[in-house]
Amino acid sequence: MREIYDGAEAYVGVQEVLSKIPFPPSIVEFARHSQDPELMLNDPDRIDEFIDAYLNISFSDEGRFTLMFVILDSFNSILSKDNTSRQYWNTIKMLLKEDGLFFSKLIIYYASVDYGRNLEDAWPIAPYMRSILIELVQRYPEIKDNKKKYNTLFLPEWDYFQ
């Protein structure tokens, strides 16, 4: 399995998710022409369906990554409305930990580490993701050491995650 997911593979992942999970035609069209199509598929009301699809439908690495992006963004939307909702967290955490290195870019992205210790302007999901990131950096120090590969050049606060 590849360690990370990158650029051109996003198109393949989005197409696969769209082919296996039904979305309204307007969302499909918008996602196909969007710069960040994964974010266009976010739907907090369908998070159960997305998690079920992740667990029960076979996806390529690109599809798994895209679907996890959709799940995380949907969970983030739930938290933005109710920051105390942990209903889906245990399942999401388990899935991320099973394949932490593969999902490291998503974990770093949603951990909002560029905000340092200040979570005031970070994603609502950031505290959850930071707990996973701390474990991930301990298990895979190459994430911190190979900043270019893991797209973390912008993170001067890495010392916080040791």
Disulfide bonds with the S-S distance in Angstrom:
none
